[in-house]
Amino acid sequence: MVDYDGRLHRVYAAGRGLAAESLQGWMRAFAAEVTERRPLTVLDLGCGIGRFTPALAETFGGPVYGVEPSGEMRRQAVAGAAHPDVTYLDGAAEAIPLEDASCDVALVYLAFHHFRDQAQALRELARVIRPGGVVLLRTQFADQMPDLFWYDYFPSARAVDAGMYLSLAETRELAERAGLEPDKQPVWLDVEGPRTFSTAYERMRVRALSTFEHLPDEEIEAGFEAFRKDAEAEPERLTPAYEAAMLVLRRPSS
């Protein structure tokens, strides 16, 4: 497990912040998977510093609950991502501090692999989502991992990342056992696009990705030295663009 109350909360905004156009792209992608009715009550589970939480309130027009177990990440959300329709709550995925059938939509954005008990977390999601509601599970799958360009600099990272995630079949099976109906296939989204090598290096050098918590120091040092040299040699070179996977889980209406 990764300690977001340690080093990571201090660098998360610098390394994982979203440009306005990317954020709006995600909102359009989320809205495409839910009912057109408004307002909707939304749960942002594992909301971190609130990257998405205020935008969810603007997009869906109702109250949004950002649930986050890390006190330091949550404090940043309260200070930097406040919104009149947003409430940040201390809570874990395995014990969501909301009433039964209280939400229309739940977003789980690259947090599922951090949950201590994923089966229990899915049962909790099924509990708090109203019949006919959806869970937007933005995650990776061990059998469908993207071939990220920066793996070339950190040879162990590919296996580390794959080891964090379940396969698509395993994820679907857990969701079904929890009483949720997963769509047959994930939605594949190209929302964030490429970055220049110089921008990518500056974002990654702060090590806001949890992957780096599992890599040896010598590999990190050597990898960033090689990455820095490439970024200085070709600062405007574009990184590849990758499609992101999102599996939609639906709570049956009856």
Beta strands, then each sheet from edge to edge (+ up, - down):
strand 1: 40-45
strand 2: 61-68
strand 3: 86-90
strand 4: 103-109
strand 5: 129-138
strand 6: 181-182
strand 7: 187-189
strand 8: 244-250
sheet 1: 3+ 2+ 1+ 4+ 5+ 8- 6+
sheet 2: 3+ 2+ 1+ 4+ 5+ 8- 7+
end
